[in-house]
């Protein structure tokens, strides 16, 4: 069974030869460039210039020889830079600033910074519905976004024989709207002025639908999994009430996922961190076939319980080892023990792709990454 067959088999809730493994197939299952810099020599591989896969999270591109050494079953595909891009960078007041095509500003300390954090929201302050409708944004159908994309998909699918994972356009409907407005103000709007909040989400949805209509005509037949990210959970609860989610967010996500299903044969995966168990049934209803991650440290997200309740209806991607404590500060043996527990909980019957709960963070020792992979090899065979 090759890598692609392994992934597709488990996503059909059938049993492959072993649990599939993902590292770097998405921007939520990747590795920070500092951790990657230590991992490469630990694998006995030659040093090389780092390439950045995600600019705000500072994720490294996982090179082919690293994917081979770790027997990674996935390959990631991402939008290229648009010919009409308005992105720009500048160094100001001790920060490295990145302004993106949505007009949002992200900054990272020049000295010792590990990530870019949101620091400028273009729709902050006193605004009207007309301001929202006039907000400039990216050009979703720019031809530059799909440059080389089909060739990359075919390389992963037909030459490497790995599963093709495509990340969506920007963030999700809810989270991008909150970034455009500013998180605190957006969630106040959702309670006090839902028409305004919904208008911002509709503007985001407009951009995202235009992108998918553009890109799916070119690669919809060669992608195995489309990932959309839209965090609705916190460590303890939800960012919005279940009622608010169902009234305002769910219909817009449903429109997005329906477009993907209508224009491709790919599975739809939703990344949503946190304590999202109260909404998993809703995700299934709107066409989500894969949930990433299983945040094992969040309230209500015990992997055995989640698998027992929903495992016949939705596949899981992630949850293989806790990134908040075990992978970062645990011993290699603690990592192995955690992997074994997660395999016991999530592997039975298929329906699971292994990755860490979230991206491997900057301070994670290389020996813990290697211990994670070795443990999956030892315990992940069916």
Buried (B, 14 or more C-beta within 10 A) or exposed (E): EEBBBBBBBBBBBEBBEBBBBBBBBBBBBBBBBBBBBBBBEEBEBEEEEBEEBBBBBBBBBBBEEBBEBBBBBBBBBBBBEBEEBBEEEEEEEEBBBBBBBBBBBBBBEEEEBBBBEBEBBBBEEEBEEEBBEEBEBBBBBBEBBBBEBBEBBBBBBEEBBBBBBBBBBBBBBBBBBBBBBBEEBBBEBBEEEBEBBBBBBBBBBEBBBBBBBBBBEBBBEBBBBBBBBBBBBBEEBBBBEEEBBBBBBBBBBBBBBBBBBEBBEBBBBBBBBBBBBBBBEBBBEBBBBBBBBBBBBBBBBBBBEBBEEBBEBBBBBBBBBBBBEBBBEBEBEBBBBBBBBBBEBBBBBBBBBBBBBBBBBBEBBBBBBBBBBBBBBEBBEE
